[in-house]
């Protein structure tokens, strides 16, 4: 076995419920990736402060990168560090600005475990076969939410929301000395469908983003004298048929690309 696999019917969960929950025990990870995974998990120690929080708050640290994915050839290439953008109707908290987060290093973007996890996630998605021969835009977020006696941590300060991707994958990296941090999955009418707490490394949720909303409750320290945090990897997949493969130090304008992105895709049996 040289791929990350699972026996869990993730496709069926996404098709029927528009979300799927995967525990760390559901993943089958080949031995050769385990050292790469350890190195990848350690990179959360080197995140940078998020300078876009309101009211001079400081509970979030992160790094970010856009990647190009061509599923049919399994080509995954990082773009040069590019600002992250969400329109104000999607994220009022961010107010529709270009957020210039620190970029994930090339070494991390090319980590073998991360690349295989991206491929694994994509293979679970209920998409039309034709879409696998067309490019996808992938956004990768490394996020650490910290909490102290003076400040609770808010994984989703924007509240219940969409991310404006076709699919969103949430992978827990580490949870230390905290309470709270409960993931909520909601209908588009904001009716609660499921509460679930990601507890162990690689506990995960995959969401069909246009069809369900999501949010996370604040986190609080269990013990005030110890570091308290929640580390998460977010992987967003957006079908972008006109996206060009990066060459050299390629930048792109996400707002321009968005104009050429198809409406939310319909599911079709994966072959």
SETOR-690847 format. One line per 3 residues: number of its first residue (from 0); their letters; for each residue y, z, x of N, C-alpha, C. Coordinates in nm, 3 decimals. Example, Ala and Ser with C-alpha at 12.3 -4.5 7.8 and 13.67 -1.06 7.14 Angstrom:
REM SETOR-690847
0 = as = -0.569 0.780 1.319 -0.450 0.780 1.230 -0.330 0.780 1.320 ~ -0.225 0.708 1.285 -0.106 0.714 1.367 0.003 0.787 1.290
END
This chain:
REM SETOR-690847
0 = xxx = -0.120 0.000 0.085 0.000 0.000 0.000 0.124 0.000 0.088 ~ 0.212 -0.100 0.072 0.334 -0.106 0.150 0.460 -0.106 0.064 ~ 0.444 -0.076 -0.064 0.555 -0.071 -0.157 0.558 0.063 -0.229
3 = xxx = 0.676 0.103 -0.273 0.686 0.216 -0.364 0.633 0.170 -0.499 ~ 0.543 0.247 -0.557 0.484 0.211 -0.685 0.479 0.334 -0.776 ~ 0.433 0.312 -0.897 0.414 0.420 -0.994 0.311 0.378 -1.096
6 = xxx = 0.246 0.476 -1.155 0.155 0.450 -1.267 0.225 0.473 -1.400 ~ 0.349 0.516 -1.397 0.423 0.547 -1.518 0.473 0.417 -1.584 ~ 0.459 0.401 -1.716 0.506 0.279 -1.784 0.658 0.281 -1.805
9 = xxx = 0.733 0.266 -1.697 0.879 0.275 -1.703 0.936 0.163 -1.791 ~ 0.880 0.045 -1.777 0.928 -0.069 -1.857 0.924 -0.037 -2.006 ~ 0.815 0.022 -2.051 0.800 0.053 -2.194 0.905 0.152 -2.240
12 = xxx = 0.935 0.252 -2.156 1.037 0.348 -2.192 1.173 0.284 -2.206 ~ 1.205 0.194 -2.113 1.334 0.126 -2.121 1.341 0.034 -2.243 ~ 1.231 -0.034 -2.270 1.230 -0.127 -2.384 1.242 -0.052 -2.517
15 = xxx = 1.170 0.059 -2.529 1.164 0.129 -2.658 1.278 0.229 -2.678 ~ 1.316 0.298 -2.570 1.415 0.406 -2.583 1.546 0.377 -2.512 ~ 1.546 0.274 -2.428 1.662 0.236 -2.347 1.688 0.334 -2.233
18 = xxx = 1.593 0.421 -2.206 1.598 0.505 -2.087 1.454 0.543 -2.050 ~ 1.437 0.583 -1.925 1.307 0.628 -1.879 1.328 0.740 -1.778 ~ 1.247 0.845 -1.788 1.253 0.959 -1.697 1.132 0.955 -1.605
21 = xxx = 1.156 0.970 -1.476 1.050 0.964 -1.376 1.056 1.092 -1.294 ~ 0.947 1.166 -1.283 0.945 1.283 -1.197 0.905 1.242 -1.056 ~ 0.929 1.330 -0.960 0.894 1.295 -0.822 0.744 1.271 -0.806
24 = xxx = 0.663 1.333 -0.890 0.518 1.315 -0.883 0.474 1.178 -0.934 ~ 0.564 1.109 -1.006 0.530 0.977 -1.058 0.545 0.867 -0.953 ~ 0.613 0.899 -0.842 0.632 0.800 -0.737 0.515 0.803 -0.638
27 = xxx = 0.472 0.685 -0.599 0.373 0.670 -0.493 0.443 0.603 -0.376 ~ 0.467 0.680 -0.269 0.545 0.632 -0.156 0.453 0.613 -0.036 ~ 0.450 0.495 0.021 0.362 0.471 0.137 0.404 0.555 0.257
30 = xxx = 0.307 0.588 0.338 0.330 0.677 0.451 0.437 0.624 0.547 ~ 0.439 0.493 0.568 0.531 0.439 0.667 0.678 0.458 0.628 ~ 0.704 0.484 0.501 0.841 0.503 0.454 0.887 0.649 0.458
33 = xxx = 0.796 0.740 0.479 0.832 0.881 0.466 0.931 0.927 0.571 ~ 0.917 0.879 0.694 1.015 0.915 0.797 1.150 0.852 0.766 ~ 1.149 0.728 0.720 1.273 0.662 0.680 1.340 0.738 0.566
36 = xxx = 1.260 0.788 0.474 1.315 0.865 0.362 1.380 0.993 0.412 ~ 1.317 1.061 0.507 1.376 1.183 0.562 1.512 1.155 0.624 ~ 1.523 1.046 0.697 1.652 1.009 0.757 1.755 0.976 0.651
39 = xxx = 1.710 0.906 0.548 1.802 0.871 0.438 1.852 0.996 0.368 ~ 1.764 1.089 0.336 1.805 1.212 0.268 1.904 1.293 0.353 ~ 1.888 1.291 0.484 1.977 1.366 0.572 2.119 1.310 0.572
42 = xxx = 2.136 1.185 0.533 2.269 1.123 0.538 2.366 1.185 0.439 ~ 2.316 1.264 0.344 2.407 1.334 0.250 2.488 1.444 0.321 ~ 2.449 1.477 0.444 2.526 1.575 0.521 2.657 1.518 0.571
45 = xxx = 2.671 1.385 0.566 2.785 1.319 0.629 2.877 1.250 0.528 ~ 2.877 1.297 0.404 2.965 1.236 0.304 3.109 1.282 0.325 ~ 3.202 1.207 0.266 3.345 1.234 0.282 3.406 1.279 0.148
48 = xxx = 3.511 1.355 0.157 3.577 1.407 0.036 3.626 1.292 -0.052 ~ 3.602 1.304 -0.182 3.653 1.209 -0.281 3.800 1.242 -0.307 ~ 3.889 1.151 -0.268 4.033 1.176 -0.279 4.091 1.133 -0.414
51 = xxx = 4.005 1.101 -0.511 4.053 1.052 -0.639 4.030 1.152 -0.753 ~ 4.001 1.277 -0.719 3.988 1.380 -0.821 4.127 1.427 -0.863 ~ 4.139 1.465 -0.989 4.267 1.509 -1.041 4.291 1.657 -1.013
54 = xxx = 4.416 1.695 -1.022 4.459 1.836 -1.016 4.421 1.900 -0.883 ~ 4.420 1.819 -0.775 4.393 1.868 -0.640 4.258 1.937 -0.628 ~ 4.163 1.893 -0.707 4.029 1.952 -0.701 3.949 1.888 -0.587
57 = xxx = 3.841 1.952 -0.547 3.770 1.909 -0.426 3.620 1.928 -0.437 ~ 3.566 1.909 -0.557 3.423 1.938 -0.576 3.332 1.820 -0.547 ~ 3.386 1.702 -0.514 3.301 1.584 -0.499 3.319 1.520 -0.361
60 = xxx = 3.203 1.485 -0.302 3.198 1.412 -0.176 3.112 1.289 -0.198 ~ 3.147 1.179 -0.131 3.071 1.058 -0.162 3.089 0.951 -0.055 ~ 2.998 0.852 -0.057 3.014 0.724 0.010 2.962 0.617 -0.084
63 = xxx = 3.005 0.493 -0.059 2.980 0.386 -0.157 2.969 0.252 -0.085 ~ 2.893 0.160 -0.146 2.884 0.023 -0.093 2.834 -0.070 -0.203 ~ 2.889 -0.191 -0.208 2.834 -0.299 -0.290 2.732 -0.377 -0.207
66 = xxx = 2.624 -0.418 -0.273 2.521 -0.500 -0.208 2.496 -0.625 -0.291 ~ 2.452 -0.728 -0.224 2.408 -0.852 -0.288 2.256 -0.849 -0.298 ~ 2.202 -0.879 -0.415 2.057 -0.882 -0.435 2.017 -1.016 -0.497
69 = xxx = 1.922 -1.084 -0.431 1.859 -1.202 -0.490 1.711 -1.167 -0.508 ~ 1.671 -1.128 -0.629 1.537 -1.072 -0.649 1.424 -1.165 -0.609 ~ 1.437 -1.295 -0.636 1.326 -1.386 -0.612 1.287 -1.391 -0.465
72 = xxx = 1.383 -1.371 -0.375 1.355 -1.371 -0.231 1.360 -1.232 -0.172 ~ 1.394 -1.132 -0.254 1.409 -0.993 -0.212 1.517 -0.978 -0.105 ~ 1.614 -1.066 -0.108 1.726 -1.060 -0.014 1.825 -0.953 -0.060
75 = xxx = 1.856 -0.858 0.028 1.952 -0.752 -0.002 2.050 -0.745 0.116 ~ 2.178 -0.774 0.090 2.278 -0.780 0.197 2.401 -0.699 0.157 ~ 2.449 -0.611 0.244 2.570 -0.535 0.211 2.695 -0.622 0.220
78 = xxx = 2.787 -0.602 0.128 2.920 -0.657 0.143 2.999 -0.567 0.237 ~ 3.107 -0.620 0.291 3.199 -0.534 0.365 3.252 -0.426 0.271 ~ 3.300 -0.316 0.328 3.351 -0.207 0.246 3.457 -0.260 0.150
81 = xxx = 3.433 -0.241 0.023 3.515 -0.297 -0.085 3.549 -0.185 -0.184 ~ 3.672 -0.178 -0.235 3.704 -0.073 -0.332 3.614 -0.079 -0.455 ~ 3.591 0.037 -0.515 3.511 0.047 -0.637 3.606 0.046 -0.755
84 = xxx = 3.573 -0.035 -0.856 3.662 -0.050 -0.971 3.586 -0.033 -1.101 ~ 3.644 0.045 -1.192 3.599 0.053 -1.331 3.721 0.039 -1.419 ~ 3.718 -0.045 -1.523 3.834 -0.060 -1.610 3.862 0.068 -1.687
87 = xxx = 3.985 0.091 -1.727 4.021 0.216 -1.795 3.947 0.240 -1.925 ~ 3.904 0.135 -1.992 3.828 0.155 -2.116 3.689 0.210 -2.088 ~ 3.641 0.195 -1.965 3.512 0.251 -1.926 3.530 0.390 -1.866
90 = xxx = 3.629 0.407 -1.781 3.650 0.536 -1.714 3.799 0.571 -1.717 ~ 3.840 0.642 -1.820 3.980 0.682 -1.832 4.019 0.781 -1.724 ~ 3.924 0.858 -1.675 3.953 0.956 -1.570 4.004 0.886 -1.444
93 = xxx = 3.941 0.772 -1.410 3.979 0.697 -1.289 4.100 0.608 -1.312 ~ 4.139 0.589 -1.438 4.262 0.520 -1.476 4.269 0.374 -1.430 ~ 4.153 0.310 -1.413 4.152 0.167 -1.384 4.207 0.129 -1.248
96 = xxx = 4.198 0.217 -1.150 4.248 0.186 -1.017 4.134 0.147 -0.924 ~ 4.167 0.077 -0.817 4.071 0.050 -0.711 4.055 0.176 -0.628 ~ 3.934 0.231 -0.625 3.910 0.353 -0.548 3.847 0.317 -0.414
99 = xxx = 3.917 0.348 -0.308 3.875 0.312 -0.174 3.794 0.426 -0.114 ~ 3.668 0.435 -0.155 3.579 0.537 -0.101 3.536 0.499 0.041 ~ 3.492 0.599 0.116 3.433 0.572 0.246 3.307 0.488 0.226
102 = xxx = 3.290 0.387 0.310 3.176 0.297 0.295 3.050 0.353 0.358 ~ 2.937 0.334 0.290 2.808 0.367 0.350 2.788 0.283 0.475 ~ 2.741 0.344 0.581 2.720 0.274 0.706 2.610 0.168 0.691
105 = xxx = 2.620 0.062 0.773 2.518 -0.043 0.770 2.379 0.014 0.795 ~ 2.371 0.112 0.884 2.242 0.172 0.914 2.178 0.234 0.791 ~ 2.261 0.297 0.706 2.209 0.357 0.582 2.177 0.249 0.480
108 = xxx = 2.265 0.150 0.467 2.240 0.041 0.372 2.110 -0.033 0.403 ~ 2.075 -0.038 0.531 1.955 -0.111 0.573 1.836 -0.019 0.595 ~ 1.847 0.106 0.553 1.735 0.198 0.564 1.616 0.144 0.484
111 = xxx = 1.499 0.141 0.545 1.381 0.079 0.481 1.345 0.147 0.350 ~ 1.359 0.280 0.343 1.326 0.348 0.218 1.423 0.307 0.108 ~ 1.553 0.304 0.138 1.651 0.264 0.037 1.624 0.123 -0.012
114 = xxx = 1.597 0.031 0.079 1.573 -0.108 0.039 1.450 -0.118 -0.052 ~ 1.346 -0.044 -0.021 1.227 -0.046 -0.105 1.252 0.022 -0.240 ~ 1.335 0.125 -0.241 1.368 0.191 -0.367 1.448 0.097 -0.458
117 = xxx = 1.540 0.021 -0.400 1.614 -0.078 -0.477 1.518 -0.179 -0.539 ~ 1.425 -0.229 -0.460 1.328 -0.326 -0.511 1.241 -0.264 -0.620 ~ 1.198 -0.140 -0.598 1.117 -0.070 -0.699 1.195 -0.058 -0.829
120 = xxx = 1.318 -0.010 -0.821 1.399 0.008 -0.942 1.413 -0.123 -1.018 ~ 1.444 -0.230 -0.944 1.467 -0.357 -1.011 1.342 -0.407 -1.083 ~ 1.226 -0.387 -1.022 1.102 -0.434 -1.082 1.069 -0.364 -1.213
123 = xxx = 1.130 -0.249 -1.239 1.103 -0.176 -1.362 1.188 -0.227 -1.479 ~ 1.287 -0.309 -1.452 1.386 -0.343 -1.553 1.337 -0.452 -1.648 ~ 1.358 -0.435 -1.777 1.314 -0.535 -1.877 1.414 -0.650 -1.887
126 = xxx = 1.403 -0.742 -1.793 1.498 -0.854 -1.789 1.424 -0.987 -1.804 ~ 1.499 -1.088 -1.840 1.442 -1.221 -1.853 1.400 -1.274 -1.716 ~ 1.290 -1.348 -1.716 1.235 -1.398 -1.590 1.337 -1.484 -1.516
129 = xxx = 1.415 -1.564 -1.589 1.515 -1.650 -1.526 1.614 -1.570 -1.444 ~ 1.649 -1.450 -1.492 1.749 -1.370 -1.424 1.703 -1.325 -1.286 ~ 1.573 -1.327 -1.260 1.522 -1.286 -1.130 1.551 -1.390 -1.021
132 = xxx = 1.583 -1.513 -1.063 1.614 -1.616 -0.965 1.764 -1.627 -0.941 ~ 1.842 -1.541 -1.005 1.987 -1.543 -0.992 2.036 -1.414 -0.925 ~ 2.155 -1.419 -0.864 2.205 -1.301 -0.791 2.240 -1.185 -0.883
135 = xxx = 2.230 -1.067 -0.824 2.272 -0.943 -0.889 2.364 -0.866 -0.794 ~ 2.461 -0.801 -0.853 2.548 -0.711 -0.779 2.492 -0.571 -0.791 ~ 2.473 -0.504 -0.678 2.419 -0.369 -0.675 2.527 -0.276 -0.620
138 = xxx = 2.557 -0.168 -0.691 2.648 -0.069 -0.633 2.571 0.059 -0.604 ~ 2.592 0.110 -0.483 2.519 0.226 -0.433 2.618 0.340 -0.410 ~ 2.588 0.456 -0.469 2.675 0.572 -0.454 2.594 0.690 -0.401
141 = xxx = 2.636 0.745 -0.290 2.584 0.873 -0.244 2.686 0.979 -0.288 ~ 2.642 1.076 -0.367 2.735 1.173 -0.424 2.684 1.315 -0.403 ~ 2.771 1.401 -0.355 2.743 1.544 -0.349 2.849 1.616 -0.433
144 = xxx = 2.802 1.696 -0.530 2.890 1.782 -0.609 2.869 1.925 -0.562 ~ 2.977 1.991 -0.522 2.968 2.128 -0.474 3.033 2.222 -0.575 ~ 2.994 2.347 -0.571 3.052 2.447 -0.660 3.067 2.579 -0.584
147 = xxx = 3.175 2.650 -0.614 3.204 2.777 -0.551 3.248 2.877 -0.657 ~ 3.275 2.999 -0.614 3.325 3.099 -0.708 3.458 3.055 -0.767 ~ 3.538 2.983 -0.690 3.671 2.943 -0.734 3.671 2.814 -0.815
150 = xxx = 3.566 2.732 -0.801 3.568 2.599 -0.862 3.428 2.556 -0.903 ~ 3.409 2.527 -1.031 3.282 2.469 -1.073 3.280 2.322 -1.033 ~ 3.160 2.267 -1.023 3.147 2.126 -0.987 3.119 2.043 -1.111
153 = xxx = 3.181 1.927 -1.121 3.167 1.840 -1.238 3.107 1.707 -1.195 ~ 2.978 1.685 -1.217 2.917 1.557 -1.181 2.979 1.439 -1.255 ~ 3.023 1.462 -1.379 3.085 1.354 -1.457 3.214 1.405 -1.520
156 = xxx = 3.322 1.414 -1.442 3.448 1.465 -1.499 3.504 1.376 -1.609 ~ 3.456 1.251 -1.617 3.500 1.160 -1.723 3.430 1.187 -1.855 ~ 3.330 1.276 -1.856 3.258 1.308 -1.979 3.145 1.210 -2.006
159 = xxx = 3.101 1.203 -2.130 2.994 1.110 -2.170 3.048 0.968 -2.158 ~ 2.971 0.880 -2.094 3.028 0.752 -2.057 2.921 0.645 -2.035 ~ 2.968 0.520 -2.025 2.893 0.409 -1.967 2.943 0.389 -1.824
162 = xxx = 2.861 0.321 -1.741 2.904 0.289 -1.605 2.948 0.144 -1.590 ~ 2.928 0.061 -1.690 2.960 -0.081 -1.690 2.864 -0.162 -1.602 ~ 2.744 -0.113 -1.587 2.638 -0.192 -1.525 2.542 -0.238 -1.634
165 = xxx = 2.449 -0.327 -1.599 2.341 -0.358 -1.692 2.239 -0.244 -1.694 ~ 2.208 -0.191 -1.576 2.116 -0.078 -1.565 2.167 0.018 -1.458 ~ 2.141 0.146 -1.479 2.182 0.250 -1.386 2.060 0.337 -1.353
168 = xxx = 2.038 0.361 -1.225 1.928 0.445 -1.180 1.986 0.569 -1.113 ~ 1.942 0.685 -1.156 1.990 0.813 -1.105 1.874 0.882 -1.036 ~ 1.887 0.905 -0.906 1.781 0.968 -0.827 1.833 1.098 -0.766
171 = xxx = 1.770 1.209 -0.798 1.809 1.335 -0.736 1.761 1.339 -0.591 ~ 1.850 1.380 -0.501 1.813 1.399 -0.361 1.788 1.548 -0.334 ~ 1.881 1.634 -0.377 1.862 1.777 -0.354 1.947 1.856 -0.452
174 = xxx = 1.894 1.969 -0.491 1.962 2.064 -0.580 1.946 2.201 -0.514 ~ 2.057 2.265 -0.480 2.051 2.390 -0.404 2.142 2.497 -0.465 ~ 2.084 2.609 -0.502 2.157 2.729 -0.541 2.253 2.706 -0.658
177 = xxx = 2.208 2.634 -0.759 2.298 2.606 -0.872 2.228 2.630 -1.005 ~ 2.310 2.651 -1.106 2.269 2.641 -1.246 2.349 2.527 -1.309 ~ 2.305 2.481 -1.426 2.373 2.369 -1.490 2.322 2.237 -1.435
180 = xxx = 2.407 2.135 -1.440 2.366 2.003 -1.392 2.260 1.940 -1.479 ~ 2.274 1.953 -1.611 2.177 1.897 -1.706 2.222 1.757 -1.744 ~ 2.134 1.659 -1.724 2.164 1.522 -1.766 2.145 1.508 -1.916
183 = xxx = 2.245 1.453 -1.982 2.234 1.421 -2.124 2.236 1.271 -2.145 ~ 2.146 1.222 -2.229 2.141 1.080 -2.265 2.178 1.070 -2.413 ~ 2.270 0.978 -2.445 2.329 0.971 -2.578 2.322 0.829 -2.633
186 = xxx = 2.322 0.818 -2.765 2.338 0.688 -2.828 2.482 0.642 -2.808 ~ 2.510 0.518 -2.843 2.647 0.469 -2.832 2.739 0.532 -2.935 ~ 2.681 0.608 -3.028 2.761 0.689 -3.121 2.777 0.833 -3.072
189 = xxx = 2.736 0.855 -2.946 2.747 0.985 -2.880 2.657 1.092 -2.943 ~ 2.549 1.048 -3.005 2.448 1.142 -3.055 2.350 1.172 -2.943 ~ 2.322 1.299 -2.919 2.234 1.337 -2.810 2.091 1.290 -2.837
192 = xxx = 2.035 1.216 -2.742 1.898 1.169 -2.752 1.803 1.254 -2.669 ~ 1.850 1.299 -2.552 1.762 1.372 -2.462 1.843 1.451 -2.361 ~ 1.804 1.576 -2.339 1.854 1.656 -2.227 1.743 1.667 -2.123
195 = xxx = 1.779 1.653 -1.997 1.678 1.665 -1.892 1.745 1.710 -1.763 ~ 1.684 1.805 -1.694 1.737 1.855 -1.569 1.657 1.798 -1.452 ~ 1.722 1.720 -1.368 1.661 1.672 -1.246 1.652 1.790 -1.150
198 = xxx = 1.531 1.823 -1.108 1.508 1.947 -1.032 1.460 1.922 -0.891 ~ 1.365 1.831 -0.876 1.301 1.808 -0.747 1.345 1.675 -0.686 ~ 1.332 1.667 -0.554 1.368 1.545 -0.484 1.300 1.424 -0.546
201 = xxx = 1.380 1.324 -0.582 1.339 1.197 -0.642 1.307 1.206 -0.791 ~ 1.326 1.320 -0.855 1.330 1.318 -1.002 1.439 1.219 -1.042 ~ 1.411 1.133 -1.141 1.499 1.018 -1.164 1.512 0.985 -1.312
204 = xxx = 1.620 0.916 -1.344 1.642 0.860 -1.478 1.691 0.717 -1.461 ~ 1.632 0.624 -1.535 1.682 0.486 -1.540 1.737 0.461 -1.680 ~ 1.859 0.407 -1.686 1.930 0.387 -1.812 1.962 0.240 -1.832
207 = xxx = 1.945 0.193 -1.955 1.993 0.060 -1.994 2.136 0.081 -2.040 ~ 2.230 0.062 -1.949 2.365 0.115 -1.964 2.441 0.067 -2.089 ~ 2.437 -0.060 -2.129 2.511 -0.097 -2.249 2.456 -0.035 -2.377
210 = xxx = 2.331 0.013 -2.373 2.265 0.060 -2.495 2.264 0.212 -2.510 ~ 2.288 0.285 -2.401 2.294 0.431 -2.408 2.409 0.480 -2.320 ~ 2.458 0.599 -2.352 2.561 0.664 -2.272 2.497 0.784 -2.201
213 = xxx = 2.570 0.839 -2.105 2.514 0.953 -2.033 2.625 1.042 -1.979 ~ 2.587 1.164 -1.947 2.678 1.260 -1.886 2.597 1.372 -1.823 ~ 2.663 1.458 -1.746 2.598 1.571 -1.679 2.686 1.694 -1.696
216 = xxx = 2.625 1.807 -1.729 2.701 1.930 -1.746 2.747 1.983 -1.609 ~ 2.853 2.064 -1.607 2.902 2.122 -1.481 2.796 2.207 -1.412 ~ 2.813 2.225 -1.282 2.724 2.311 -1.206 2.799 2.436 -1.160
219 = xxx = 2.725 2.547 -1.143 2.781 2.675 -1.102 2.688 2.737 -0.997 ~ 2.742 2.814 -0.903 2.656 2.875 -0.801 2.572 2.989 -0.857 ~ 2.447 2.995 -0.816 2.364 3.110 -0.851 2.404 3.231 -0.769
222 = xxx = 2.419 3.210 -0.639 2.456 3.316 -0.545 2.585 3.276 -0.476 ~ 2.687 3.359 -0.483 2.820 3.320 -0.438 2.830 3.307 -0.286 ~ 2.744 3.374 -0.211 2.755 3.373 -0.066 2.682 3.255 -0.002
225 = xxx = 2.616 3.174 -0.082 2.541 3.061 -0.027 2.601 2.930 -0.075 ~ 2.584 2.826 0.008 2.628 2.693 -0.028 2.556 2.648 -0.155 ~ 2.629 2.588 -0.247 2.571 2.544 -0.375 2.614 2.399 -0.400
228 = xxx = 2.516 2.311 -0.421 2.550 2.170 -0.438 2.438 2.094 -0.509 ~ 2.472 1.973 -0.551 2.379 1.879 -0.616 2.401 1.742 -0.556 ~ 2.298 1.688 -0.489 2.305 1.558 -0.424 2.231 1.453 -0.507
231 = xxx = 2.297 1.340 -0.532 2.239 1.237 -0.617 2.267 1.099 -0.556 ~ 2.169 1.010 -0.569 2.185 0.869 -0.538 2.195 0.792 -0.669 ~ 2.299 0.711 -0.682 2.318 0.626 -0.800 2.306 0.480 -0.757
234 = xxx = 2.225 0.405 -0.829 2.208 0.262 -0.802 2.236 0.187 -0.932 ~ 2.340 0.104 -0.931 2.374 0.025 -1.048 2.340 -0.122 -1.027 ~ 2.282 -0.187 -1.128 2.245 -0.327 -1.122 2.326 -0.405 -1.226
237 = xxx = 2.395 -0.510 -1.181 2.474 -0.594 -1.271 2.444 -0.740 -1.243 ~ 2.399 -0.812 -1.344 2.368 -0.954 -1.329 2.498 -1.030 -1.302 ~ 2.501 -1.106 -1.192 2.622 -1.179 -1.152 2.581 -1.316 -1.099
240 = xxx = 2.553 -1.412 -1.189 2.492 -1.539 -1.148 2.576 -1.622 -1.052 ~ 2.707 -1.600 -1.048 2.793 -1.678 -0.959 2.825 -1.605 -0.829 ~ 2.764 -1.492 -0.806 2.791 -1.414 -0.686 2.737 -1.486 -0.563
243 = xxx = 2.820 -1.497 -0.461 2.780 -1.564 -0.338 2.729 -1.462 -0.236 ~ 2.629 -1.502 -0.162 2.573 -1.416 -0.058 2.679 -1.386 0.047 ~ 2.689 -1.260 0.090 2.790 -1.226 0.191 2.762 -1.295 0.324
246 = xxx = 2.868 -1.339 0.387 2.858 -1.394 0.523 2.969 -1.330 0.605 ~ 2.934 -1.283 0.723 3.034 -1.218 0.806 3.085 -1.092 0.740 ~ 3.215 -1.076 0.739 3.279 -0.955 0.686 3.330 -0.982 0.544
249 = xxx = 3.239 -1.026 0.455 3.279 -1.073 0.323 3.327 -0.960 0.233 ~ 3.447 -0.979 0.178 3.499 -0.894 0.071 3.496 -0.973 -0.058 ~ 3.509 -0.905 -0.171 3.521 -0.977 -0.296 3.604 -0.895 -0.394
252 = xxx = 3.653 -0.964 -0.494 3.732 -0.900 -0.598 3.641 -0.877 -0.719 ~ 3.605 -0.749 -0.743 3.512 -0.720 -0.853 3.569 -0.765 -0.986 ~ 3.699 -0.749 -1.006 3.759 -0.788 -1.135 3.745 -0.938 -1.159
255 = xxx = 3.755 -1.017 -1.051 3.737 -1.162 -1.065 3.591 -1.194 -1.096 ~ 3.499 -1.129 -1.027 3.356 -1.152 -1.052 3.320 -1.112 -1.194 ~ 3.379 -1.005 -1.244 3.346 -0.956 -1.378 3.371 -1.061 -1.485
258 = xxx = 3.469 -1.147 -1.463 3.498 -1.251 -1.560 3.383 -1.350 -1.575 ~ 3.298 -1.359 -1.473 3.188 -1.455 -1.474 3.053 -1.389 -1.499 ~ 3.054 -1.258 -1.526 2.929 -1.188 -1.553 2.890 -1.209 -1.699
261 = xxx = 2.763 -1.238 -1.720 2.714 -1.264 -1.855 2.724 -1.138 -1.942 ~ 2.723 -1.154 -2.076 2.713 -1.037 -2.165 2.584 -0.962 -2.136 ~ 2.572 -0.837 -2.183 2.450 -0.758 -2.158 2.323 -0.837 -2.190
264 = xxx = 2.228 -0.833 -2.098 2.110 -0.918 -2.109 2.012 -0.865 -2.213 ~ 1.933 -0.956 -2.268 1.828 -0.921 -2.362 1.698 -0.900 -2.287 ~ 1.615 -0.809 -2.337 1.490 -0.787 -2.264 1.385 -0.890 -2.303
267 = xxx = 1.299 -0.912 -2.208 1.188 -1.006 -2.224 1.071 -0.951 -2.144 ~ 0.951 -0.970 -2.192 0.835 -0.916 -2.122 0.835 -0.958 -1.975 ~ 0.821 -0.860 -1.886 0.815 -0.888 -1.744 0.675 -0.939 -1.708
270 = x = 0.669 -1.049 -1.637 0.542 -1.108 -1.598 0.509 -1.071 -1.453
END
